[in-house]
Amino acid sequence: MADAPNPIQIQKFLGGMDYPVSKDTILQTAKKEGADERVLDALGRIPDQEYDAPTAISKAVAGNH
């Protein structure tokens, strides 16, 4: 498995979202912003729940790599 992208790499594709956001919204935003397969794969593995801040997304990615 490839190394998980770091939080800065992930967050650059998630700017401008209004929180809380769902996993689906996170994935749609990342795709729209041109995220690569590593980022999309990492975001695809986070739990399907609402996220209230960028840090919550980063913690979910870190816990699922």
C-alpha positions as CSV (number, residue, x, y, z in Angstrom):
1,M,0.0,0.0,0.0
2,A,1.3,3.5,-0.8
3,D,2.1,5.9,1.9
4,A,-0.8,8.0,3.0
5,P,-0.7,11.6,1.9
6,N,0.1,14.1,4.6
7,P,-2.6,16.4,6.0
8,I,-1.3,19.4,4.0
9,Q,-1.6,17.5,0.8
10,I,-5.1,16.5,1.6
11,Q,-6.3,19.9,2.9
12,K,-5.2,21.7,-0.3
13,F,-8.0,19.9,-2.1
14,L,-10.7,20.6,0.6
15,G,-10.6,24.4,0.9
16,G,-13.8,26.4,1.0
17,M,-16.1,23.7,2.5
18,D,-18.7,24.7,5.1
19,Y,-18.5,22.4,8.1
20,P,-19.9,20.1,9.2
21,V,-19.5,18.0,6.0
22,S,-20.2,14.4,5.1
23,K,-17.8,11.9,3.7
24,D,-19.6,12.2,0.3
25,T,-19.1,16.0,0.3
26,I,-15.4,15.6,1.2
27,L,-14.9,13.1,-1.7
28,Q,-16.9,15.2,-4.2
29,T,-14.9,18.4,-3.2
30,A,-11.6,16.6,-3.5
31,K,-12.4,15.2,-6.9
32,K,-13.6,18.6,-8.2
33,E,-10.4,20.2,-7.0
34,G,-8.3,17.7,-8.8
35,A,-7.1,15.4,-6.0
36,D,-4.9,12.5,-7.1
37,E,-5.6,8.9,-6.6
38,R,-3.5,8.7,-3.3
39,V,-5.6,11.5,-1.8
40,L,-8.9,10.1,-3.0
41,D,-8.0,6.6,-1.8
42,A,-7.1,7.9,1.7
43,L,-10.3,9.9,1.9
44,G,-12.3,6.9,0.7
45,R,-11.2,4.9,3.7
46,I,-12.4,7.4,6.4
47,P,-15.5,6.5,8.4
48,D,-18.8,7.6,6.8
49,Q,-19.8,10.3,9.2
50,E,-20.0,14.1,9.6
51,Y,-16.8,16.0,10.1
52,D,-16.8,19.3,11.9
53,A,-13.3,20.6,11.0
54,P,-10.3,20.0,8.8
55,T,-8.5,18.5,11.8
56,A,-11.2,15.9,12.2
57,I,-10.6,14.8,8.6
58,S,-6.9,14.7,9.1
59,K,-7.3,12.6,12.2
60,A,-9.6,10.2,10.4
61,V,-7.1,9.8,7.5
62,A,-4.2,9.2,9.9
63,G,-6.2,6.5,11.8
64,N,-7.1,4.6,8.6
65,H,-3.8,4.3,6.7
